């Protein structure tokens, strides 16, 4: 059974992947990210740009080992609506000392074929004061 704790664990899992990937830690595969995304996945970035699954996977793949990136997620608010889940959370990023904060809202759905048992449908990010 998927609970709010399951959703929070999935958000933490995916952002843990980003930390490892950007740091260049071996033993991680881009598939851990791409396999968690719906084929029709989109993300609205904090500046309002929209990227497709293919585009965002390409960007992340190119950033393997870029270095000094730390991402923390906190302040989760989860709604479970049948097999669809809405999760809002704060995302704090530190990229080489440049700190930003954004509120992210993700829509996920149950999917046993994905790494965390959930598939990411869409994400919308909005910058807020750090």
N, C-alpha and C positions, 0 to 999 in steps of 0.2 A: 504494500500500500504506500502510495506517495503522500507524504505529509509536508508541511511547511519546512520542517528540518531537512527533508530530502532535497527540497528546492535550494535552500541555503547551502547545503553541502555541494550541490552541483555548481552553483555560482562560485563558491570558493575553489572547487576543483579546477574549473576553467581558468580562473584568474591565477591559480597556482601554476598552471601550464604556462601562461603568459610570462610569469616571473622567471621560470626555468628557461623558456625559449629565448627570451630577450637576453638573458644572461649567458646563453650559449651552453647550457648544461647538456651533456650528452645523455643519451638514453631516452630522449623524447622524440616523438614523431609528429609532424604536422597533422597526421591523421587523427590524433587525439583531439584536435580542434575541429578540423573539417568534418569528421564523422559525427560530431555533436550538432551540426547545423542542418536545418531543413534545406532541401534543394532550392526552395524559394526564399531562403533567408535574406533579410535586408537589415541594415543598421543605418540609423540616422545619427550621424556624428554630432558632437557638441556645437559645431558651427553650422549645422543644418544640411550638410552634404549627405547624400544617400549612396550606400554601396551595396552591391549584391554579394551573395555568398562567394562567387568566383573572385570578385574584386578584393574582398576583405581577406580571404584566405591567401591570395597572392601577396598582399601587403604584409601580412603577418609572416608568411614564409620567407620573404626577403629580409625581414628584420631579425633573423636568427643571429644571436651573439652580438647584438648592437651594444650591449654593455649596461650601463648604469641606469636601469629602469626598475622601479619598485612600485607595485600596485597593491593597495589594501582595499578591502570591501567591508562595509559595516552598515548598521542602521537598516536592517532588512524589514520590509513589509510585504507579506505574501498573502495572496488570495488564491484559494483552490476552487476552481469552477468546473467540476466534473473532471475530465482528463486534460483540461487546459489550466495553466497556472500563470498568474501575473505576479512578478516580483520587482519591487522597487528597492533600490539600495544606493548608498553613497559609494562612490569610487574615488579613491585618492591616488593620484599618480605623482611620482617623483621621477623625472627624467633629467639626469645629470644636474640635480639641484633645482630644477624648474618644477615647482609644485602646483598642481591643479586639483580641483575637486569638481566632480560632476554628479548629478543625480541620474541614475540609469534605471530605465524600466524595461524589463524583459518579459516576453511572452514565450512560455515553453509548453510542451505537450508530452504526454507519456509516449515512450517509444523504447521497447525492450532491446532494439538492435543497436542503440547508441551506447557510448562508454558509460554514461551516468544514468541510463534508463530514461532519459529525457532528451527531447530534441528542441533546439532553440529555433523559434519561429521568427522573431524580430527583436531588436533592441533599439531604444531611443535614448540618447544621452543629451543632457543639458548642463552647460557650465554653471557653477555657482561659486561664490567667493570661497577661496581656500581657507 
